[in-house]
Amino acid sequence: MVYMSSLALSVLLSLVSAVAYAAGAIVQERVATASDGRSLAPLRNRIWWAAVTLNGLGAVLHVVALAYGPLSLVQPLGALTIVFALPMAALFVRRRAGATAWRGAVMATVGLAGLLALTGSSDAHSLGAPQQLMLAMVTFGAVAALVLLSRAMRRPVMRSVVLAGAAGVAFGIASVYTKTVAMEWTAGAVKSGLLPLLVIAALAGSGLLLSQAAYRGAGLTAPLATVTVVNPVVAAAVGIALFGEQFRHGVTGTVLALVCGTVAAGGLIMLTSERMTSERLASEARTRAVDPGPVTESAPDGPSAVGEGAGDFAGPAGPPVPAGVPPRTVEPVPAAAGAPGAAGAPTPRPALPVGTPLEDLAGPVEFGPPPGAARGAAGEAADGGLQTLTPPALR
């Protein structure tokens, strides 16, 4: 009965720890979305410190759950963080996940849970001082290399996934050092001194800042799933390599562990591709909104064509056109050779009012000299001038 009570308490603490981790990730992602891009800006944000508190609470509950339950049960339950994060994000921040994101999250969780369940444990071991120094140097070098690699990534999602991988490495190795210190304190003899504590603080702080940067521009699911998977996988790999841990059930367990790792990696790839597809569709929508394509304008017709399109050749506006009289088009008259302005652009002569026949205004039009002038025999005017069209107003 006592064992069942301890097991139930361990399961409950593990579930609450996963919820706390998920809530902290949601707050981190919201802060990253609202930030101006500066790396240290969240340090002055009180909401971000709430996310830090939630992550710390999740870590403490996870450690307490390990004290009441076996590692093979507590570690797989910690992988439920990504599954809890999706409905919590839809409920609290109105950010719904698509079917692809759900499938990727479930695949990553199932693969990670199976991998951790197959990871056995051997006798307790701790890292010596040379091993601690070597592991710290390798870890910081790997984290720095991943950060530099992320700067070369052009796609925001890929850059965030690489940063999340660096954060997972930092958290995983911090767990290894935490296990070493806990074992030494349990035995009543702290041999390693101050070095592991400093490494734990540096790795935990680096992992927190890197995970915060990973949420910028990549959403919630892909970075969170990457950190959730990489963290225990790195810790398990170090445990197998340095602590003598091994997979359960021999060769069969090793093959099953590889299958579970492949499933978890497939889930991460699905989450990453889902986010990249969403970014591409959003980019295409923004492009269509900015550049809707060529606009075809219809040519003006009717009286507006004379006032707008032929404004350079139109004279003063005349009386209104009577009903039933078709308008007449007035062609520009080129300037005579040698006249002023002939060397440059042709200057059009002012046209008569458009669309109004002269007969409608003053009767028939007659050709001849001004009143009182006599005609010559050759049809020329007496003063030698040419015949002109006498305007009706001067007759």
C-alpha positions as CSV (number, residue, x, y, z in Angstrom):
1,M,0.0,0.0,0.0
2,V,2.8,2.4,0.8
3,Y,4.5,1.6,-2.5
4,M,1.3,2.3,-4.4
5,S,0.8,5.6,-2.6
6,S,4.4,6.6,-3.4
7,L,3.9,5.6,-7.0
8,A,0.7,7.6,-7.3
9,L,2.4,10.6,-5.7
10,S,5.3,10.3,-8.1
11,V,2.9,10.2,-11.1
12,L,0.9,13.2,-9.8
13,L,4.1,15.2,-9.3
14,S,5.4,14.3,-12.7
15,L,2.1,15.5,-14.4
16,V,2.1,18.8,-12.4
17,S,5.8,19.2,-13.4
18,A,4.9,18.8,-17.1
19,V,2.1,21.3,-16.8
20,A,4.4,23.8,-15.1
21,Y,7.0,23.3,-17.9
22,A,4.3,23.8,-20.5
23,A,2.9,27.0,-18.9
24,G,6.5,28.4,-18.7
25,A,7.1,27.7,-22.4
26,I,3.8,29.4,-23.4
27,V,4.8,32.5,-21.4
28,Q,8.3,32.5,-22.9
29,E,6.8,32.3,-26.4
30,R,4.5,35.2,-25.7
31,V,7.3,37.3,-24.4
32,A,9.5,36.4,-27.4
33,T,6.7,37.4,-29.8
34,A,6.3,40.8,-28.1
35,S,10.0,41.6,-27.6
36,D,12.0,43.9,-29.8
37,G,14.7,41.3,-30.7
38,R,17.3,42.2,-28.1
39,S,18.8,39.2,-26.4
40,L,18.8,40.6,-22.9
41,A,15.4,42.4,-23.1
42,P,13.5,39.6,-21.3
43,L,15.6,40.2,-18.2
44,R,13.7,43.5,-17.6
45,N,10.3,41.9,-18.3
46,R,8.4,40.8,-15.2
47,I,6.3,38.4,-17.2
48,W,9.5,36.6,-18.3
49,W,10.4,36.1,-14.7
50,A,7.1,34.5,-14.2
51,A,8.1,32.0,-16.9
52,V,11.4,31.4,-15.1
53,T,9.5,30.7,-11.9
54,L,7.2,28.2,-13.7
55,N,10.3,26.4,-15.2
56,G,12.0,26.3,-11.8
57,L,8.8,24.9,-10.2
58,G,8.7,22.2,-12.9
59,A,12.3,21.3,-12.2
60,V,11.7,21.0,-8.4
61,L,8.6,18.9,-8.9
62,H,10.5,16.6,-11.3
63,V,13.3,16.1,-8.8
64,V,10.8,15.3,-6.0
65,A,8.9,12.9,-8.2
66,L,12.2,11.1,-8.8
67,A,12.6,10.7,-5.0
68,Y,9.2,8.9,-4.8
69,G,9.1,7.0,-8.0
70,P,11.4,5.0,-10.4
71,L,13.3,6.8,-13.1
72,S,11.7,4.6,-15.8
73,L,8.3,6.1,-14.9
74,V,9.1,9.7,-14.1
75,Q,11.3,10.5,-17.1
76,P,8.7,9.4,-19.8
77,L,5.9,11.3,-18.0
78,G,8.1,14.4,-18.3
79,A,7.8,14.1,-22.1
80,L,4.1,15.0,-21.9
81,T,5.1,18.7,-21.7
82,I,4.6,19.2,-25.4
83,V,1.2,17.4,-25.4
84,F,0.0,19.6,-22.5
85,A,1.3,22.8,-24.2
86,L,-0.9,22.5,-27.2
87,P,-4.4,22.6,-25.5
88,M,-3.1,25.1,-22.9
89,A,-2.0,27.5,-25.7
90,A,-5.4,27.1,-27.4
91,L,-7.2,27.7,-24.1
92,F,-5.2,30.6,-22.7
93,V,-3.7,32.5,-25.6
94,R,-6.2,31.5,-28.4
95,R,-3.5,29.8,-30.5
96,R,-4.9,26.6,-32.0
97,A,-2.6,23.9,-33.4
98,G,-3.4,22.2,-36.7
99,A,-3.6,18.4,-37.3
100,T,0.0,18.2,-38.4
101,A,1.2,19.9,-35.2
102,W,-0.8,17.4,-33.1
103,R,0.6,14.4,-35.0
104,G,4.1,15.7,-34.7
105,A,3.7,16.4,-31.0
106,V,2.2,12.9,-30.3
107,M,5.0,11.2,-32.3
108,A,7.7,13.1,-30.5
109,T,6.2,12.3,-27.1
110,V,5.6,8.6,-27.8
111,G,9.1,8.2,-29.2
112,L,10.7,10.0,-26.3
113,A,8.7,8.1,-23.7
114,G,9.6,4.8,-25.3
115,L,13.3,5.8,-25.4
116,L,13.4,6.8,-21.8
117,A,11.4,3.7,-20.7
118,L,14.0,1.5,-22.3
119,T,16.9,3.3,-20.7
120,G,18.0,1.3,-17.6
121,S,20.3,2.3,-14.8
122,S,23.3,0.6,-13.2
123,D,25.1,1.2,-10.0
124,A,25.4,4.8,-9.0
125,H,28.5,6.6,-10.3
126,S,29.7,10.1,-10.2
127,L,32.1,12.1,-12.4
128,G,35.6,12.7,-11.2
129,A,37.2,16.2,-11.4
130,P,39.0,15.5,-14.8
131,Q,35.8,14.1,-16.3
132,Q,33.8,17.1,-15.1
133,L,36.3,19.5,-16.6
134,M,36.4,17.7,-19.9
135,L,32.6,17.4,-20.1
136,A,32.2,21.1,-19.3
137,M,34.6,22.1,-22.1
138,V,33.0,19.8,-24.6
139,T,29.5,21.0,-23.7
140,F,30.3,24.7,-23.9
141,G,32.1,24.1,-27.2
142,A,29.1,22.3,-28.6
143,V,26.7,25.0,-27.5
144,A,28.9,27.7,-29.0
145,A,29.1,25.8,-32.3
146,L,25.3,25.4,-32.4
147,V,24.8,29.1,-31.7
148,L,27.2,30.0,-34.6
149,L,25.4,27.5,-36.8
150,S,22.1,29.2,-36.0
151,R,23.4,32.5,-37.2
152,A,24.1,31.0,-40.6
153,M,20.4,29.8,-40.9
154,R,18.2,32.0,-43.1
155,R,14.9,30.4,-42.2
156,P,13.6,31.6,-38.8
157,V,12.2,28.1,-38.0
158,M,15.5,26.3,-38.7
159,R,17.4,28.9,-36.7
160,S,15.0,28.5,-33.8
161,V,15.3,24.7,-33.9
162,V,19.1,24.9,-33.8
163,L,18.9,27.3,-30.8
164,A,16.5,25.0,-29.1
165,G,18.9,22.1,-29.7
166,A,21.6,24.1,-28.0
167,A,19.3,24.8,-25.1
168,G,18.5,21.1,-24.8
169,V,22.2,20.2,-24.8
170,A,22.8,22.7,-22.0
171,F,19.8,21.5,-19.9
172,G,20.8,17.8,-20.4
173,I,24.4,18.3,-19.3
174,A,23.2,20.4,-16.4
175,S,21.1,17.4,-15.3
176,V,24.2,15.2,-15.5
177,Y,26.1,17.6,-13.1
178,T,23.0,17.9,-10.9
179,K,22.9,14.1,-10.6
180,T,26.6,14.0,-9.7
181,V,26.3,16.6,-7.0
182,A,23.1,14.9,-5.6
183,M,24.9,11.6,-5.4
184,E,27.9,13.1,-3.6
185,W,25.6,15.0,-1.1
186,T,23.7,11.8,-0.5
187,A,26.9,9.9,0.3
188,G,27.9,12.7,2.7
189,A,31.1,13.7,0.8
190,V,31.3,16.5,-1.7
191,K,34.5,15.8,-3.6
192,S,34.1,18.0,-6.6
193,G,33.9,21.3,-4.8
194,L,32.6,24.5,-6.5
195,L,33.2,23.6,-10.1
196,P,30.0,21.6,-10.7
197,L,27.9,24.2,-9.0
198,L,29.3,26.9,-11.3
199,V,28.8,24.7,-14.4
200,I,25.2,23.9,-13.4
201,A,24.5,27.7,-13.0
202,A,26.1,28.6,-16.3
203,L,24.4,25.8,-18.2
204,A,21.0,26.4,-16.7
205,G,21.2,30.1,-17.4
206,S,22.5,29.6,-21.0
207,G,19.8,27.0,-21.7
208,L,17.1,29.4,-20.4
209,L,18.3,32.3,-22.6
210,L,18.8,30.1,-25.6
211,S,15.3,28.6,-25.3
212,Q,13.9,32.1,-25.0
213,A,15.7,33.1,-28.2
214,A,14.4,29.9,-29.9
215,Y,10.8,31.0,-29.4
216,R,11.3,34.2,-31.4
217,G,9.8,33.9,-34.8
218,A,9.2,30.1,-34.7
219,G,6.0,29.7,-32.6
220,L,5.7,27.3,-29.7
221,T,5.6,23.7,-30.8
222,A,8.8,23.2,-32.8
223,P,11.2,24.8,-30.2
224,L,9.5,23.3,-27.2
225,A,9.5,19.8,-28.8
226,T,13.1,20.1,-29.6
227,V,14.1,21.1,-26.1
228,T,11.9,18.4,-24.6
229,V,13.5,15.7,-26.8
230,V,17.1,16.8,-26.8
231,N,17.4,17.4,-23.1
232,P,16.7,13.8,-21.8
233,V,18.4,12.2,-24.9
234,V,21.6,14.0,-24.2
235,A,21.5,13.2,-20.5
236,A,20.8,9.5,-21.3
237,A,23.7,9.4,-23.9
238,V,26.1,10.8,-21.2
239,G,24.7,8.3,-18.7
240,I,25.3,5.4,-21.1
241,A,28.8,6.7,-22.0
242,L,30.1,7.7,-18.6
243,F,27.9,6.1,-15.9
244,G,27.7,2.7,-17.4
245,E,23.9,2.8,-18.0
246,Q,22.5,0.7,-20.8
247,F,19.2,-0.1,-22.6
248,R,16.9,-2.7,-21.1
249,H,16.4,-6.2,-22.7
250,G,19.8,-6.3,-24.4
251,V,19.9,-6.2,-28.2
252,T,16.1,-6.2,-28.5
253,G,15.9,-3.1,-26.2
254,T,18.7,-1.4,-28.2
255,V,16.8,-1.9,-31.5
256,L,13.5,-0.7,-29.9
257,A,15.3,2.4,-28.6
258,L,16.6,3.2,-32.1
259,V,13.0,2.8,-33.4
260,C,11.7,5.1,-30.7
261,G,14.4,7.7,-31.4
262,T,13.5,7.6,-35.1
263,V,9.8,8.2,-34.2
264,A,10.7,11.1,-32.0
265,A,12.9,12.6,-34.7
266,G,10.1,12.2,-37.2
267,G,7.8,14.1,-34.9
268,L,10.3,17.0,-34.6
269,I,10.7,17.1,-38.4
270,M,6.9,17.1,-38.8
271,L,6.6,20.0,-36.4
272,T,9.3,21.9,-38.1
273,S,7.9,21.4,-41.6
274,E,4.4,22.4,-40.3
275,R,5.8,25.7,-39.1
276,M,7.7,26.3,-42.3
277,T,4.6,25.7,-44.4
278,S,2.7,28.2,-42.2
279,E,5.4,30.8,-42.7
280,R,5.4,30.3,-46.5
281,L,1.6,30.7,-46.7
282,A,1.7,33.8,-44.5
283,S,4.5,35.3,-46.7
284,E,2.5,34.6,-49.9
285,A,-0.6,36.3,-48.3
286,R,1.5,39.4,-47.4
287,T,2.9,39.5,-51.0
288,R,-0.6,39.4,-52.5
289,A,-1.8,42.1,-50.1
290,V,1.1,44.4,-51.0
291,D,1.2,43.7,-54.8
292,P,-2.3,42.8,-56.1
293,G,-1.1,42.6,-59.7
294,P,-1.5,44.9,-62.8
295,V,-4.6,47.2,-62.8
296,T,-6.3,47.7,-66.1
297,E,-7.8,51.2,-66.5
298,S,-10.5,51.9,-69.1
299,A,-10.0,54.8,-71.5
300,P,-12.3,57.7,-70.9
301,D,-14.9,58.4,-73.5
302,G,-17.6,61.0,-74.3
303,P,-17.2,64.6,-73.4
304,S,-14.6,63.8,-70.7
305,A,-12.2,62.6,-73.4
306,V,-12.1,66.1,-74.9
307,G,-11.6,67.7,-71.5
308,E,-9.0,65.3,-70.2
309,G,-7.3,63.2,-72.9
310,A,-7.3,66.0,-75.5
311,G,-6.7,68.9,-73.1
312,D,-3.6,70.0,-75.1
313,F,-5.6,70.6,-78.3
314,A,-9.0,71.8,-76.9
315,G,-10.0,75.5,-77.2
316,P,-12.4,77.4,-75.1
317,A,-15.6,75.6,-74.2
318,G,-18.4,76.4,-76.6
319,P,-22.2,76.3,-76.2
320,P,-23.8,72.9,-75.3
321,V,-24.2,70.5,-78.1
322,P,-27.8,70.3,-79.4
323,A,-29.5,66.9,-79.1
324,G,-29.1,64.6,-82.1
325,V,-26.1,66.4,-83.5
326,P,-23.0,64.1,-83.7
327,P,-19.8,65.6,-82.4
328,R,-17.0,66.3,-84.8
329,T,-13.4,65.6,-84.2
330,V,-11.0,68.5,-84.6
331,E,-7.5,67.6,-85.8
332,P,-4.5,69.7,-84.8
333,V,-3.2,72.0,-87.5
334,P,0.6,71.9,-88.0
335,A,2.5,75.2,-88.0
336,A,3.6,76.6,-91.3
337,A,7.2,76.3,-92.4
338,G,9.2,79.2,-91.2
339,A,6.6,80.3,-88.7
340,P,7.6,81.0,-85.1
341,G,7.9,77.7,-83.2
342,A,8.4,75.6,-86.4
343,A,11.8,74.6,-85.3
344,G,10.5,73.1,-82.1
345,A,7.4,71.2,-81.3
346,P,4.4,72.1,-83.5
347,T,2.1,74.7,-81.9
348,P,-1.5,73.9,-82.6
349,R,-3.9,76.6,-83.7
350,P,-6.9,77.3,-81.4
351,A,-9.8,75.2,-82.7
352,L,-13.3,76.3,-83.0
353,P,-15.8,75.1,-80.5
354,V,-16.2,71.4,-80.8
355,G,-19.5,69.8,-81.7
356,T,-21.5,72.9,-82.7
357,P,-22.1,73.6,-86.5
358,L,-21.7,77.2,-87.5
359,E,-25.0,77.1,-89.4
360,D,-26.8,76.5,-86.2
361,L,-25.3,79.7,-84.7
362,A,-25.5,82.3,-87.5
363,G,-27.0,80.8,-90.7
364,P,-25.2,80.1,-93.9
365,V,-21.4,80.8,-94.1
366,E,-20.2,82.9,-97.0
367,F,-16.7,83.4,-98.4
368,G,-15.5,86.9,-99.4
369,P,-13.7,90.1,-98.5
370,P,-14.7,92.3,-95.6
371,P,-17.9,94.4,-96.3
372,G,-17.3,97.3,-98.8
373,A,-14.3,95.7,-100.6
374,A,-14.6,95.1,-104.4
375,R,-13.7,91.8,-106.1
376,G,-11.1,91.7,-108.8
377,A,-11.5,89.9,-112.1
378,A,-9.2,87.2,-111.0
379,G,-11.2,86.5,-107.9
380,E,-8.7,88.3,-105.7
381,A,-9.6,91.1,-103.3
382,A,-9.0,94.7,-104.4
383,D,-6.3,95.2,-101.8
384,G,-4.4,92.1,-103.0
385,G,-5.4,90.0,-99.9
386,L,-6.5,86.5,-99.9
387,Q,-10.1,85.5,-99.5
388,T,-10.9,84.9,-95.8
389,L,-13.6,83.3,-93.8
390,T,-15.5,86.2,-92.2
391,P,-16.7,85.3,-88.7
392,P,-20.4,85.9,-88.3
393,A,-19.8,88.3,-85.5
394,L,-17.9,90.8,-87.8
395,R,-20.4,90.9,-90.6
